[in-house]
Amino acid sequence: MVIEPEELLDKPVVIYKSSAGSGKTFTLTKEYLKMALASPQAYQRILAVTFTNKATDEMKTRILDVLKSLAAGEATDMGDLLREELTLSQADLQERAEIVLKEILHHYGRFSVVTIDSFFHQVIRSFAREMGLQGTFTIELDIDKVLQEVIDHMLADVGLEEKRTLRRWLTQFAEERVEEGKSWDFRSEITSLARETLKDVYKLRSQEVLQLSREEGFFSSFLDRLRIAGLGFENKCRKHCLQALDRMKPYGGPSAYKRKLSGPAGLFVKILDGEFVVSDTRRKAAEDGTLWWTKDQAKDLAFVKHVEEEIMPIYRSLIKVIDQEWITYQSLKEVQRYFYTFGILAEINDKLQQYREDNDVMLIADLPDFLRLIIDESDTPYIYEKVG
């Protein structure tokens, strides 16, 4: 009877959790052999993936050693477990082990216990022609080495006239570090920033960023748009404040109102100084006139009418503008503050792309995107066929 390997798995995914030295290799070897012993060629359809070459060698050696012992009819704990779980007699298990051992040794290239890196490399090689890659391309595993080389090239170009914008961004980056009490030597920070270009959240827009960064005048025009949008909010607030302060002049200005500059009238002065946060107490003053006048002023009906009809409507309108546009304004300010970081990222992204092309190399970090692209454009079984 031929048992299909997949029939031996009760579930499509089985996870084994164990600590160091608790027998992971023993368990994995047993599970591998349970499938491999199902039929003489079953091992050709099993892919075992490890993290290191050492683990690969250990796994292969363990599988072959067990098969050799089983084929020789030796009594082992592994043999007892396999006989029980496969419901085979000692003679049947010995015969199957001998056949499988010979098959593996005669077709060793189909004995697929590999590292995850070599497996990815195999997949990429299989699709090199479809993806337009040169036959000489290599996969670079040392990401840090590549990033250091890319950063070296970027910093070497800082002195060029056409890189004056990049020079300004890097200077701003260093100045910000000094202001935060850190060393001005930003190389480690730039390296950390460079790693962001390899993350999915950035790579989703990397081509768009690359294209925009190469457009003449993109960065300066975008900054101008940010400034104009921010000024729109500031000018609205400024207009409200100036109008209110102008109407306060006949009564002596903000200091003539309750609690002077600490009271609601002081909000107009505060906003003109660039502070747009409205406290809860000042918010109450939008509807509560008693927060605007003292006990003596409350007796002055003209003053009360002046506050209620001339000042409070402007005050309410000002708070409404702040509430509606504050988050957008703050976002604009943050984008302006860190826009140089985007520029540095775009430069690193450009250098990375140039590095790939100049060295005919693919980074290990690029492989998931590569595989995703393959799956999107072909039937999944086609991938299985290409990688055997």
MARBAFI-453636 format. One record per residue (C-alpha): residue in one letter; x negated, y negated, z negated. Coordinates in nm, 4 decimals. Each point is the difference from the previous one (the first is absolute). Example, Ala and Ser with C-alpha at 12.3 -4.5 7.8 and 13.67 -1.06 7.14 Angstrom:
# residues 2
@banu->A x->-1.2300 y->0.4500 z->-0.7800
@banu->S x->-0.1370 y->-0.3440 z->0.0660
***
This chain:
# residues 388
@banu->M x->0.0000 y->0.0000 z->0.0000
@banu->V x->-0.1289 y->-0.3482 z->0.0911
@banu->I x->0.0730 y->-0.2661 z->-0.2620
@banu->E x->0.0092 y->-0.3596 z->0.1216
@banu->P x->-0.2208 y->-0.2248 z->-0.2211
@banu->E x->0.2804 y->-0.2505 z->-0.0515
@banu->E x->0.2202 y->0.2787 z->-0.1385
@banu->L x->-0.2383 y->0.0240 z->-0.2951
@banu->L x->0.0803 y->-0.3535 z->-0.1116
@banu->D x->0.3282 y->-0.0388 z->-0.1861
@banu->K x->-0.0152 y->-0.3767 z->0.0415
@banu->P x->-0.1435 y->-0.2193 z->0.2776
@banu->V x->-0.2299 y->-0.1724 z->-0.2511
@banu->V x->-0.1600 y->0.1600 z->-0.3054
@banu->I x->-0.2077 y->-0.2131 z->-0.2368
@banu->Y x->-0.2509 y->0.1491 z->-0.2448
@banu->K x->-0.1171 y->-0.2220 z->-0.2840
@banu->S x->-0.3034 y->0.0952 z->-0.2046
@banu->S x->-0.2987 y->-0.1495 z->-0.1778
@banu->A x->-0.3660 y->0.0592 z->0.0810
@banu->G x->-0.1152 y->0.3600 z->-0.0502
@banu->S x->0.3512 y->0.1412 z->-0.0318
@banu->G x->-0.0070 y->0.2116 z->0.3148
@banu->K x->0.1130 y->-0.2207 z->0.2892
@banu->T x->-0.2316 y->0.1720 z->0.2481
@banu->F x->0.1185 y->0.3450 z->-0.1146
@banu->T x->0.3661 y->-0.0989 z->0.0483
@banu->L x->-0.0582 y->-0.1655 z->0.3376
@banu->T x->-0.2031 y->0.2991 z->0.1220
@banu->K x->0.2812 y->0.2341 z->-0.1034
@banu->E x->0.2633 y->-0.2129 z->0.1787
@banu->Y x->-0.2158 y->-0.0191 z->0.3120
@banu->L x->-0.0509 y->0.3772 z->0.0048
@banu->K x->0.3694 y->0.0670 z->-0.0556
@banu->M x->0.0669 y->-0.1753 z->0.3309
@banu->A x->-0.3136 y->0.1244 z->0.1786
@banu->L x->0.0724 y->0.3644 z->-0.0776
@banu->A x->0.3495 y->-0.0236 z->0.1494
@banu->S x->-0.1396 y->0.0918 z->0.3444
@banu->P x->-0.3478 y->0.0262 z->0.1627
@banu->Q x->0.0213 y->-0.3416 z->0.1736
@banu->A x->0.1952 y->-0.1823 z->-0.2691
@banu->Y x->-0.3137 y->-0.1788 z->-0.1257
@banu->Q x->-0.0189 y->-0.1841 z->0.3335
@banu->R x->0.3184 y->-0.1886 z->-0.0905
@banu->I x->-0.1130 y->-0.1049 z->-0.3463
@banu->L x->-0.1649 y->-0.3363 z->-0.0592
@banu->A x->-0.1746 y->-0.0520 z->-0.3331
@banu->V x->-0.1149 y->-0.3552 z->-0.0692
@banu->T x->-0.2473 y->-0.1049 z->-0.2709
@banu->F x->-0.1666 y->-0.3261 z->-0.0979
@banu->T x->-0.3681 y->0.0937 z->0.0167
@banu->N x->-0.2317 y->0.2234 z->0.2010
@banu->K x->-0.0987 y->0.1719 z->-0.3243
@banu->A x->0.3630 y->0.0908 z->-0.0702
@banu->T x->0.0390 y->0.1243 z->0.3568
@banu->D x->-0.3027 y->0.2309 z->-0.0305
@banu->E x->0.1184 y->0.1235 z->-0.3383
@banu->M x->0.3499 y->0.0759 z->0.1299
@banu->K x->-0.1244 y->0.1837 z->0.3089
@banu->T x->-0.2511 y->0.2021 z->-0.2003
@banu->R x->0.2613 y->0.0955 z->-0.2597
@banu->I x->0.2492 y->0.1162 z->0.2674
@banu->L x->-0.2603 y->0.2084 z->0.1821
@banu->D x->-0.1345 y->0.1499 z->-0.3223
@banu->V x->0.3476 y->0.1079 z->-0.1100
@banu->L x->0.0773 y->0.1473 z->0.3436
@banu->K x->-0.3287 y->0.1898 z->-0.0102
@banu->S x->0.0828 y->0.1417 z->-0.3451
@banu->L x->0.3520 y->0.0940 z->0.1071
@banu->A x->-0.1258 y->0.1625 z->0.3202
@banu->A x->-0.2478 y->0.2060 z->-0.2068
@banu->G x->0.2829 y->0.1190 z->-0.2242
@banu->E x->-0.1423 y->-0.1616 z->-0.3139
@banu->A x->0.2330 y->-0.0506 z->-0.2950
@banu->T x->0.0377 y->-0.3698 z->-0.0807
@banu->D x->0.2491 y->-0.2292 z->-0.1735
@banu->M x->0.0590 y->-0.1725 z->0.3335
@banu->G x->0.0751 y->0.3332 z->0.1665
@banu->D x->0.2516 y->0.0916 z->-0.2712
@banu->L x->0.1825 y->-0.3309 z->0.0404
@banu->L x->0.0071 y->0.0237 z->0.3796
@banu->R x->0.1320 y->0.3577 z->-0.0068
@banu->E x->0.2757 y->-0.1042 z->-0.2398
@banu->E x->0.1040 y->-0.3167 z->0.1828
@banu->L x->-0.0227 y->0.1547 z->0.3488
@banu->T x->0.1497 y->0.3338 z->-0.1187
@banu->L x->-0.2772 y->0.1959 z->0.1716
@banu->S x->-0.1718 y->0.3201 z->-0.0968
@banu->Q x->-0.3726 y->0.0049 z->-0.0701
@banu->A x->-0.0631 y->0.1708 z->0.3349
@banu->D x->0.2110 y->-0.2506 z->0.1960
@banu->L x->-0.1680 y->-0.2951 z->-0.1700
@banu->Q x->-0.3465 y->0.1435 z->0.0712
@banu->E x->0.0863 y->0.0607 z->0.3657
@banu->R x->0.1411 y->-0.3474 z->0.0510
@banu->A x->-0.2947 y->-0.1642 z->-0.1744
@banu->E x->-0.2454 y->0.1861 z->0.2245
@banu->I x->0.1869 y->-0.1057 z->0.3162
@banu->V x->0.0321 y->-0.3656 z->-0.1072
@banu->L x->-0.3655 y->-0.0145 z->-0.1040
@banu->K x->-0.1119 y->0.1259 z->0.3415
@banu->E x->0.2339 y->-0.2423 z->0.1779
@banu->I x->-0.1371 y->-0.2977 z->-0.1940
@banu->L x->-0.3627 y->0.0998 z->0.0537
@banu->H x->0.0518 y->0.0570 z->0.3734
@banu->H x->0.1983 y->-0.3222 z->0.0468
@banu->Y x->-0.1556 y->-0.2132 z->-0.2681
@banu->G x->0.0833 y->-0.3240 z->0.1800
@banu->R x->0.3689 y->0.0630 z->-0.0686
@banu->F x->-0.0649 y->0.0307 z->-0.3749
@banu->S x->0.1303 y->-0.3473 z->-0.0856
@banu->V x->-0.1196 y->-0.1087 z->-0.3417
@banu->V x->-0.1153 y->-0.3568 z->0.0585
@banu->T x->-0.0411 y->-0.3380 z->-0.1698
@banu->I x->0.2717 y->-0.2563 z->0.0508
@banu->D x->-0.2477 y->-0.2204 z->0.1882
@banu->S x->-0.0960 y->0.2724 z->0.2458
@banu->F x->0.3671 y->0.0881 z->0.0508
@banu->F x->0.0829 y->-0.3604 z->0.0865
@banu->H x->-0.2996 y->-0.0058 z->0.2306
@banu->Q x->0.1300 y->0.3089 z->0.1759
@banu->V x->0.3420 y->-0.1569 z->0.0484
@banu->I x->-0.1480 y->-0.3224 z->0.1357
@banu->R x->-0.2268 y->0.1906 z->0.2380
@banu->S x->0.3039 y->0.1893 z->0.1273
@banu->F x->0.1745 y->-0.3252 z->0.0928
@banu->A x->-0.3021 y->-0.2027 z->0.1111
@banu->R x->0.1039 y->-0.0062 z->0.3659
@banu->E x->0.3640 y->-0.0850 z->-0.0725
@banu->M x->-0.1059 y->-0.2878 z->-0.2253
@banu->G x->-0.2591 y->-0.1374 z->0.2411
@banu->L x->-0.3001 y->0.0723 z->-0.2231
@banu->Q x->-0.3456 y->0.0601 z->0.1381
@banu->G x->-0.1332 y->0.3509 z->-0.0347
@banu->T x->-0.2961 y->-0.1354 z->-0.1931
@banu->F x->0.2031 y->-0.1644 z->-0.2760
@banu->T x->-0.0785 y->0.0792 z->-0.3620
@banu->I x->0.1960 y->-0.0219 z->-0.3241
@banu->E x->-0.1613 y->-0.2148 z->-0.2673
@banu->L x->0.0663 y->0.1262 z->-0.3513
@banu->D x->-0.2017 y->-0.2601 z->-0.1920
@banu->I x->0.2416 y->-0.2925 z->-0.0077
@banu->D x->-0.2113 y->-0.2048 z->-0.2427
@banu->K x->-0.2995 y->0.0172 z->0.2317
@banu->V x->0.2087 y->-0.1289 z->0.2910
@banu->L x->0.1509 y->-0.2818 z->-0.2063
@banu->Q x->-0.3426 y->-0.1141 z->-0.1207
@banu->E x->-0.1277 y->-0.0082 z->0.3576
@banu->V x->0.3076 y->-0.1914 z->0.1185
@banu->I x->-0.0346 y->-0.2519 z->-0.2846
@banu->D x->-0.3713 y->-0.0419 z->0.0809
@banu->H x->0.0897 y->-0.0887 z->0.3584
@banu->M x->0.2719 y->-0.2399 z->-0.1127
@banu->L x->-0.2307 y->-0.1833 z->-0.2415
@banu->A x->-0.2765 y->-0.0116 z->0.2597
@banu->D x->0.2360 y->-0.1930 z->0.2309
@banu->V x->0.0946 y->-0.2630 z->-0.2613
@banu->G x->-0.2631 y->-0.2429 z->0.1244
@banu->L x->0.1357 y->-0.0052 z->0.3563
@banu->E x->0.1829 y->-0.3148 z->0.1060
@banu->E x->0.3080 y->0.1946 z->0.1172
@banu->K x->0.0240 y->0.1583 z->-0.3462
@banu->R x->0.0325 y->-0.3267 z->-0.1933
@banu->T x->0.3565 y->0.0916 z->-0.1040
@banu->L x->-0.1212 y->0.3324 z->-0.1389
@banu->R x->-0.2792 y->-0.1887 z->-0.1796
@banu->R x->0.2593 y->-0.2257 z->-0.1632
@banu->W x->0.2100 y->0.2988 z->-0.1092
@banu->L x->-0.2974 y->0.1777 z->-0.1549
@banu->T x->-0.1027 y->-0.3204 z->-0.1780
@banu->Q x->0.3529 y->-0.0366 z->-0.1366
@banu->F x->-0.0089 y->0.3638 z->-0.1090
@banu->A x->-0.3263 y->-0.0578 z->-0.1899
@banu->E x->0.1252 y->-0.3244 z->-0.1586
@banu->E x->0.3130 y->0.1718 z->-0.1277
@banu->R x->-0.2118 y->0.2705 z->-0.1642
@banu->V x->-0.2113 y->-0.2634 z->-0.1750
@banu->E x->0.3162 y->-0.1771 z->-0.1227
@banu->E x->0.1164 y->0.3323 z->-0.1478
@banu->G x->-0.3301 y->0.0380 z->-0.1851
@banu->K x->-0.1327 y->0.2714 z->0.2311
@banu->S x->-0.3258 y->0.0182 z->0.1923
@banu->W x->-0.0065 y->-0.1865 z->0.3300
@banu->D x->-0.1476 y->0.3157 z->0.1599
@banu->F x->0.3193 y->0.1290 z->0.1598
@banu->R x->-0.1373 y->0.2985 z->0.1907
@banu->S x->0.1676 y->0.2598 z->-0.2227
@banu->E x->0.3279 y->-0.1940 z->0.0191
@banu->I x->-0.0262 y->-0.0174 z->0.3787
@banu->T x->-0.0587 y->0.3768 z->0.0079
@banu->S x->0.3147 y->0.0558 z->-0.2064
@banu->L x->0.1859 y->-0.2337 z->0.2315
@banu->A x->-0.1322 y->0.1901 z->0.3025
@banu->R x->0.1498 y->0.3241 z->-0.1326
@banu->E x->0.3429 y->-0.1619 z->0.0283
@banu->T x->-0.0343 y->0.0151 z->0.3796
@banu->L x->0.0024 y->0.3811 z->-0.0231
@banu->K x->0.3227 y->0.0221 z->-0.2015
@banu->D x->0.3321 y->0.0822 z->0.1626
@banu->V x->0.1663 y->-0.3244 z->-0.1064
@banu->Y x->-0.2643 y->-0.1964 z->0.1930
@banu->K x->-0.0438 y->0.2400 z->0.2919
@banu->L x->0.3698 y->-0.0253 z->0.0813
@banu->R x->-0.0709 y->-0.3576 z->0.1125
@banu->S x->-0.3705 y->0.0284 z->0.0834
@banu->Q x->0.0414 y->-0.0262 z->0.3770
@banu->E x->0.2230 y->-0.3022 z->-0.0387
@banu->V x->-0.2523 y->-0.1583 z->-0.2375
@banu->L x->-0.2829 y->0.0782 z->0.2423
@banu->Q x->0.1883 y->-0.1594 z->0.2879
@banu->L x->0.0945 y->-0.3097 z->-0.1986
@banu->S x->-0.3514 y->-0.0471 z->-0.1361
@banu->R x->-0.1362 y->-0.0119 z->0.3542
@banu->E x->0.2436 y->-0.2711 z->0.1106
@banu->E x->-0.1641 y->-0.3380 z->0.0352
@banu->G x->0.1015 y->-0.2315 z->-0.2825
@banu->F x->0.2358 y->0.2501 z->-0.1666
@banu->F x->-0.1278 y->-0.0496 z->-0.3548
@banu->S x->-0.0035 y->-0.3800 z->0.0084
@banu->S x->0.3457 y->-0.0233 z->0.1601
@banu->F x->0.1465 y->0.2505 z->-0.2468
@banu->L x->-0.1424 y->-0.1935 z->-0.2944
@banu->D x->0.1503 y->-0.3185 z->0.1429
@banu->R x->0.3412 y->0.1688 z->0.0154
@banu->L x->-0.0349 y->0.1099 z->-0.3620
@banu->R x->-0.0925 y->-0.3521 z->-0.1105
@banu->I x->0.2907 y->-0.1561 z->0.1920
@banu->A x->0.2475 y->0.2491 z->-0.1496
@banu->G x->-0.1330 y->-0.0718 z->-0.3494
@banu->L x->0.0141 y->-0.3751 z->0.0541
@banu->G x->0.3655 y->0.0301 z->0.0989
@banu->F x->0.0871 y->0.1221 z->-0.3498
@banu->E x->-0.2270 y->-0.2523 z->-0.1718
@banu->N x->0.1451 y->-0.2906 z->0.1975
@banu->K x->0.3581 y->0.1009 z->-0.0853
@banu->C x->-0.0851 y->0.0034 z->-0.3684
@banu->R x->-0.2004 y->-0.3203 z->0.0286
@banu->K x->0.2911 y->-0.1750 z->0.1704
@banu->H x->0.2370 y->0.0932 z->-0.2847
@banu->C x->-0.2502 y->-0.1138 z->-0.2638
@banu->L x->-0.0761 y->-0.3344 z->0.1622
@banu->Q x->0.3694 y->-0.0697 z->0.0458
@banu->A x->0.0728 y->0.0752 z->-0.3659
@banu->L x->-0.2973 y->-0.2034 z->-0.1283
@banu->D x->0.1067 y->-0.2934 z->0.2148
@banu->R x->0.3466 y->0.0072 z->-0.1585
@banu->M x->-0.1559 y->0.0182 z->-0.3460
@banu->K x->-0.2029 y->-0.3200 z->0.0450
@banu->P x->0.2735 y->-0.2411 z->-0.1197
@banu->Y x->0.0057 y->0.1892 z->-0.3324
@banu->G x->-0.3784 y->0.0173 z->-0.0425
@banu->G x->-0.0865 y->0.3291 z->0.1743
@banu->P x->-0.0121 y->0.3600 z->-0.1397
@banu->S x->-0.1258 y->-0.1144 z->-0.3422
@banu->A x->0.3306 y->-0.1768 z->-0.0599
@banu->Y x->0.1910 y->0.3300 z->-0.0148
@banu->K x->0.0351 y->0.2475 z->-0.2855
@banu->R x->-0.3312 y->0.1639 z->-0.1040
@banu->K x->-0.1711 y->-0.2164 z->0.2656
@banu->L x->-0.2379 y->0.2031 z->0.2226
@banu->S x->0.0617 y->0.3113 z->-0.2095
@banu->G x->0.3685 y->-0.0150 z->0.0839
@banu->P x->0.1863 y->0.0706 z->0.3261
@banu->A x->-0.1099 y->-0.3287 z->0.1574
@banu->G x->-0.3609 y->0.1164 z->-0.0298
@banu->L x->0.0706 y->0.2777 z->0.2523
@banu->F x->-0.0116 y->-0.2549 z->0.2823
@banu->V x->-0.3495 y->-0.1108 z->-0.1035
@banu->K x->-0.1136 y->0.3571 z->-0.0567
@banu->I x->0.1065 y->0.1110 z->0.3487
@banu->L x->-0.1717 y->-0.2972 z->0.1628
@banu->D x->-0.3172 y->0.1305 z->-0.1717
@banu->G x->0.0493 y->0.3366 z->0.1689
@banu->E x->0.1597 y->0.1996 z->-0.2835
@banu->F x->0.3243 y->0.1602 z->0.1154
@banu->V x->0.0945 y->0.2201 z->-0.2970
@banu->V x->0.3309 y->-0.1016 z->-0.1645
@banu->S x->0.0409 y->0.0998 z->-0.3651
@banu->D x->0.3276 y->0.1364 z->-0.1366
@banu->T x->0.0547 y->-0.3174 z->-0.2046
@banu->R x->-0.0372 y->-0.2180 z->0.3070
@banu->R x->0.2360 y->0.2283 z->0.1925
@banu->K x->0.2681 y->-0.0617 z->-0.2627
@banu->A x->-0.0409 y->-0.3719 z->0.0636
@banu->A x->0.1441 y->0.0483 z->0.3481
@banu->E x->0.3449 y->0.0350 z->-0.1591
@banu->D x->-0.0424 y->-0.1460 z->-0.3503
@banu->G x->-0.0187 y->-0.3797 z->-0.0019
@banu->T x->-0.0730 y->-0.0148 z->-0.3733
@banu->L x->-0.3517 y->0.1226 z->0.0795
@banu->W x->-0.0569 y->-0.3228 z->0.1942
@banu->W x->0.1020 y->-0.2679 z->-0.2504
@banu->T x->-0.0560 y->-0.0792 z->-0.3643
@banu->K x->0.2786 y->-0.0720 z->-0.2504
@banu->D x->-0.0364 y->-0.3726 z->0.0556
@banu->Q x->-0.0011 y->0.0385 z->0.3798
@banu->A x->0.3144 y->0.2136 z->-0.0196
@banu->K x->0.1834 y->-0.3148 z->-0.1098
@banu->D x->-0.1083 y->-0.1762 z->0.3185
@banu->L x->0.2664 y->0.1084 z->0.2479
@banu->A x->-0.1856 y->-0.1548 z->0.2955
@banu->F x->-0.3121 y->0.2028 z->-0.0841
@banu->V x->0.2003 y->0.3225 z->-0.0367
@banu->K x->0.1718 y->-0.0666 z->0.3336
@banu->H x->-0.3392 y->-0.0741 z->0.1604
@banu->V x->-0.1372 y->0.3370 z->-0.1197
@banu->E x->0.3059 y->0.2044 z->0.0952
@banu->E x->0.0581 y->-0.1549 z->0.3420
@banu->E x->-0.3463 y->-0.1032 z->0.1188
@banu->I x->-0.2627 y->0.2214 z->-0.1692
@banu->M x->0.1598 y->0.3356 z->-0.0826
@banu->P x->0.1235 y->0.0714 z->0.3581
@banu->I x->-0.3568 y->-0.0508 z->0.1291
@banu->Y x->-0.1299 y->0.2130 z->-0.2875
@banu->R x->0.2374 y->0.2873 z->0.0846
@banu->S x->-0.0843 y->-0.0209 z->0.3687
@banu->L x->-0.3727 y->0.0092 z->-0.0814
@banu->I x->0.0351 y->0.3147 z->-0.2140
@banu->K x->0.2080 y->0.1635 z->0.2748
@banu->V x->-0.2782 y->-0.0635 z->0.2546
@banu->I x->-0.2587 y->0.1461 z->-0.2382
@banu->D x->0.2117 y->0.3088 z->-0.0707
@banu->Q x->0.0650 y->0.0659 z->0.3678
@banu->E x->-0.3481 y->-0.0616 z->0.1352
@banu->W x->-0.2420 y->0.0557 z->-0.2890
@banu->I x->-0.0800 y->0.3664 z->0.0739
@banu->T x->-0.0608 y->-0.0760 z->0.3665
@banu->Y x->-0.2177 y->-0.2964 z->-0.0926
@banu->Q x->-0.2039 y->0.2037 z->-0.2477
@banu->S x->-0.0434 y->0.2723 z->0.2617
@banu->L x->-0.1282 y->-0.2573 z->0.2466
@banu->K x->-0.2476 y->-0.1329 z->-0.2563
@banu->E x->-0.1266 y->0.3506 z->-0.0805
@banu->V x->-0.0399 y->0.0807 z->0.3686
@banu->Q x->-0.1961 y->-0.3230 z->0.0451
@banu->R x->-0.2112 y->0.0797 z->-0.3048
@banu->Y x->-0.0934 y->0.3469 z->0.1195
@banu->F x->0.0156 y->-0.0579 z->0.3730
@banu->Y x->-0.3778 y->0.0102 z->0.0192
@banu->T x->0.0219 y->0.3583 z->-0.1290
@banu->F x->0.2166 y->0.0873 z->0.2982
@banu->G x->-0.2600 y->-0.1607 z->0.2253
@banu->I x->-0.2811 y->0.2057 z->-0.1551
@banu->L x->0.2102 y->0.3175 z->0.0355
@banu->A x->0.0647 y->-0.0813 z->0.3646
@banu->E x->-0.3735 y->-0.0492 z->0.0574
@banu->I x->-0.0816 y->0.3312 z->-0.1701
@banu->N x->0.2737 y->0.1719 z->0.1999
@banu->D x->-0.1493 y->-0.1396 z->0.3197
@banu->K x->-0.3495 y->0.1159 z->-0.0993
@banu->L x->0.1299 y->0.3476 z->-0.0875
@banu->Q x->0.1659 y->0.0341 z->0.3383
@banu->Q x->-0.3208 y->-0.1133 z->0.1666
@banu->Y x->-0.1966 y->0.2531 z->-0.2080
@banu->R x->0.2285 y->0.2832 z->0.1143
@banu->E x->-0.0430 y->-0.0957 z->0.3651
@banu->D x->-0.3748 y->-0.0636 z->-0.0125
@banu->N x->-0.0787 y->0.3233 z->-0.1844
@banu->D x->0.2644 y->0.2207 z->0.1643
@banu->V x->0.1163 y->0.0970 z->-0.3475
@banu->M x->0.3255 y->0.0693 z->-0.1807
@banu->L x->0.0227 y->-0.0611 z->-0.3736
@banu->I x->0.1335 y->0.2726 z->-0.2247
@banu->A x->0.2536 y->-0.2579 z->-0.1228
@banu->D x->0.1358 y->-0.0234 z->0.3567
@banu->L x->0.0916 y->0.3676 z->0.0222
@banu->P x->0.3439 y->-0.0096 z->-0.1682
@banu->D x->0.1085 y->-0.2718 z->0.2457
@banu->F x->-0.1435 y->0.2036 z->0.2858
@banu->L x->0.1931 y->0.3104 z->-0.1045
@banu->R x->0.3172 y->-0.2035 z->-0.0522
@banu->L x->-0.0335 y->-0.1353 z->0.3528
@banu->I x->-0.0424 y->0.3515 z->0.1377
@banu->I x->0.3070 y->0.1275 z->-0.1840
@banu->D x->0.2079 y->-0.2968 z->0.1166
@banu->E x->-0.0840 y->0.0634 z->0.3626
@banu->S x->0.0214 y->0.3793 z->0.0235
@banu->D x->0.1885 y->0.2983 z->-0.1286
@banu->T x->-0.1475 y->0.1325 z->-0.3228
@banu->P x->-0.0543 y->0.3533 z->0.1446
@banu->Y x->-0.2274 y->-0.1590 z->0.2617
@banu->I x->-0.2361 y->-0.1001 z->-0.2810
@banu->Y x->-0.0086 y->0.3586 z->-0.1232
@banu->E x->-0.0754 y->0.1187 z->0.3514
@banu->K x->-0.2848 y->-0.2484 z->0.0475
@banu->V x->-0.1714 y->0.0905 z->-0.3284
@banu->G x->0.0592 y->0.3729 z->0.0427
***
